[in-house]
Amino acid sequence: MMVPVAIEPDEHQSRRALVLLALFVLGCAVVAAGAALGLGTVWQDVHEWVFARVAGDRAV
């Protein structure tokens, strides 16, 4: 039978710090993924624009 044990203040602060650290790391990962997707889309558009210009020059 498990008996509930009161969490000591130091342990509570340590657990809270770990939860905040985990949320911070998760937030950074979400922001990095969003930035990567956004930059990938921009790069694809720029690549298509440049390629159209270069291909147009060669066709003439």
C-alpha positions in Angstrom: 0.0 0.0 0.0 1.4 3.4 -1.0 1.3 6.2 1.4 1.3 9.7 0.1 4.3 11.7 1.1 4.4 15.5 1.4 6.7 17.1 -1.1 9.4 19.1 0.6 9.8 22.8 -0.6 13.2 22.1 -2.2 11.9 19.1 -4.1 8.9 21.2 -5.3 11.1 23.9 -6.6 13.4 21.4 -8.3 10.4 19.8 -10.0 9.0 23.2 -11.0 12.4 24.1 -12.5 12.5 20.9 -14.5 9.0 21.4 -15.8 9.8 25.0 -16.9 13.0 23.8 -18.5 11.1 21.1 -20.4 8.5 23.7 -21.6 11.3 26.0 -22.7 13.1 23.3 -24.7 9.8 22.2 -26.3 9.0 25.8 -27.2 12.4 26.3 -28.8 11.9 23.1 -30.8 8.5 24.3 -32.1 9.9 27.7 -33.0 12.9 26.1 -34.8 10.6 23.8 -36.7 8.4 26.7 -37.8 11.4 28.7 -38.9 12.8 25.8 -40.9 9.5 25.3 -42.7 9.1 29.1 -43.4 12.7 29.4 -44.6 12.3 26.3 -46.7 9.3 27.8 -48.4 11.0 31.1 -49.1 14.1 29.3 -50.4 12.0 27.3 -52.8 10.3 30.4 -54.1 13.7 32.2 -54.6 15.1 29.2 -56.3 12.2 29.0 -58.7 12.5 32.7 -59.5 16.3 32.5 -60.1 16.0 29.4 -62.1 13.3 31.0 -64.3 15.6 34.0 -64.9 18.6 31.8 -65.8 16.6 29.4 -68.0 15.0 32.5 -69.8 18.5 33.9 -70.5 19.6 30.6 -72.1 16.5 30.3 -74.2 17.2 33.6 -76.0 
